[in-house]
Each structure stands twice: as C-alpha cells, then as structure tokens.
Amino acid sequence: MATIRPFAALRPARELAAQAAALPYDVYGEEEAREAVQGHPYSFLNIDRPETQFPAGYDPYAPEVYKKAGELLRRQIQEGVYLRETAPCYYVYALTRNGRTQTGLAACSSLDDYQRGVIRRHENTRAEKEADRIRHVEACGAQTGPVFLAYRRDETVSGILEQQKQQEPLYDFTAEDGIRHQVWRISDPQTIAALTEQFGRIPHTYIADGHHRAASAAAVCRKCCQEQGQISADAEVRYVLSVLFAEDELTILDYNRVVRDLNGYTPEEFLEKLKPVFRITAEDQKVHPRRKGELGLCLGGSWYRLETRPERAADDPVEGLDVALLQREVLAPVLGIRDPKTDRRIDFVGGIRGLEELERRCQEDAAAAFAMYPTSMEELFAVADAGRLMPPKSTWFEPKLRSGLLIHEIDLS
C-alpha cells in the first residue's frame, strides 16, 4: 500500500511564485534554456539548469556547474525569495489548461515503496541522466522537481481535495504559456491524517513522468545509507517529492516520431513497404489519428491515414501499443532504426507542438513524420502492472508540473 507523508516545503514568497515557477529542466534544449532565463532572475530554471550561468559551450556536467546550483538556491533563501514552511504540510496542486483542471496532492512518497514496487514504473532510466540529477540533488541538498505519480481514483481522496479547494489558495497565477497554477496548503492535522490513512489503502502508485528524478532520489538515499550506516526510517532522504493525481484527472498527448531519411527508399517505395502493415488512405489535410491502431503519416508534402491491419496487431501490454507496433513493423525492419534511444536518425516531438511541427520538420530536416494516437492511462497501468517497460517516448503528459514551487530539503550530512 502507498506510503506518503507531509513535508515542510521550501517554497517561494507568494508575490514571487509566478516568477519562480519553471517548466521541468528536461523540456529545454541548452539554447532554449539560456533564452528562457534571460531577464528572469527568479526563474527556477536558473537553478535547475545551472549551465545557463556559464558561457555557451561550457561543460554542463562540470563540478562547478552543480556547485553554482546550490549557491543560487542558498542565495535566494537568504534574500527571502524562498521561505521554509514551519511545519509539515500537504499541498493541493491544480493546473488548468484550455478550461480543464487537473487536481493532485503534493506529498513525499516513500522510497522504500519505490524499491519494493509499490511505486510502479514503465520506463528505463539512462545512467547519464540519472547521474546528472544525483549531482544536482547533492549540490542543492534538496529534491527540486516533483515526480509525477498517478493512482486509480479514490473517491475519499478526491472529496478531501475538492473540499480543500474551497479555501483561499496559497498561490494562484497564470504562467506565460496560459496554464493556471493554484496551490492550497493543508496544515490541519486531522485532514493530514485522513489523507495519509486513505493513501495507505491504495495498492499502487505509478510514475507518469519523472523516472529519472525518482531513480536519482533512490540512488542518493542508497549512497547516504552506505556512507552513514543506518539512517532513521523517518529521515527525509528516504522520501521523494511527488505530486499524485487520480488517473481520470490526467491528459496524455500524442508523442510523435520524425525520421531523417527513408533508408534509401523513394517515397513511393516506402509506401509500398507499408502496405502489408497498414491500409493507406491519402488525405488532403493533416491527419489526427482518431483511435488506437491508426496513425498519420506526413511524407513528401502529403498526408496519409494508416490503419493497422488486424493481423498485425498484438494482444500484449507492450507489443499492443501503437508506438511498439510502429517500431516493430516499420522503424526497425524498413528504416533500420533498431534502437530509437540512440539512433540519431529518429527524433520525438511532443503532441503539445501540434501537427504543424511535424510538417515543419518534414520541410526542414526530416523525410517523414508519424502522428501517433495517445497512449492511454489504462495502457500505462497495464504495462507497469505486468512489470514491463514501454518503448522510449511513449507518453507526453500535459500540462507539466512546475519546478521551484515546492521543494523538498534533505539532510545529506
């Protein structure tokens, strides 16, 4: 059963919350990050991507870069940009996009749950990305970005969260991208106890986004245990900052693929190679897949609707995913892209950028683009419950949680 607990957050002063809150570190390329921090000294991205404080081309993994992250955070605490909560609290965190609101609970989740599989995952992590976040946590003495967790809806939890939203929010602002962020503090001991007890009845939580943040938190905990011997079960390092959402609160967008070349085939030859796998229909406009098993293809300035032939579909939690089918039937055997994690001939485009981005890429640096139907929450749960892993870049959750709003400090001494 899920173990969560409240925490005394390090959080921005109310009047600075909108300026401090930043999109996650990993949605930016280096040049994008440098542009984003210009003129925004309080943006948490300055701390999350400390290489932006050094000249362009500077090694982002140099020890002094991580040291800078810790220095910036400590300086902003001294300047009153960030305040420490006086007692452990839970926080309701609501995000509104295009008139739709999703509401979650910010809490600390047990890393023992992560190790024991109570917190279930659906992606592998990359060693270099994990190492980056480990060094960032150590430099800051804090977990600065939350792990995005999902759980099967619990009516009692939902009722408590909705009740708390009737109070005056701690933060309420609309970010530059149009997403409204609202945070309510839960400090009442009875409400805290009720939430803790109710989550103790929920069998599993699932990492929706933040696999590297979870893995790095667990690695830091293991390192502390090795270096310091037995650590108290209540130590903050044994918990990870998280925001937990009921499954029906969440929206998964498509995660699309673009390929740089057709492996020597002409567009006409490539379409012929696809015919055993898909029924192909030429369309006179951009193709948004309408259902599972349907893909859009942008090729040679034209759009095609691809409908999977029934005999090519798979009845398996992983192989039945559309992204797995594309990899199994097209990317590997036809285009020769056997490892999408490392092959530079493939790129991934989050659905938030729209199909216009796929057309732009095909005009500039790609030979073809595939528009995918979004993976569902039930598919994610099924893969994780089976102890399996999804192909890379299978899910794109939107809206994104902001970093720097709620920070979990940990004692590493």
Order of alpha helices (4+ residues) and beta strands (2+ residues): beta-beta-alpha-alpha-alpha-alpha-beta-beta-beta-alpha-beta-alpha-beta-beta-alpha-beta-beta-alpha-beta-alpha-beta-beta-beta-alpha-beta-beta-beta-alpha-beta-alpha-beta-alpha-beta-beta
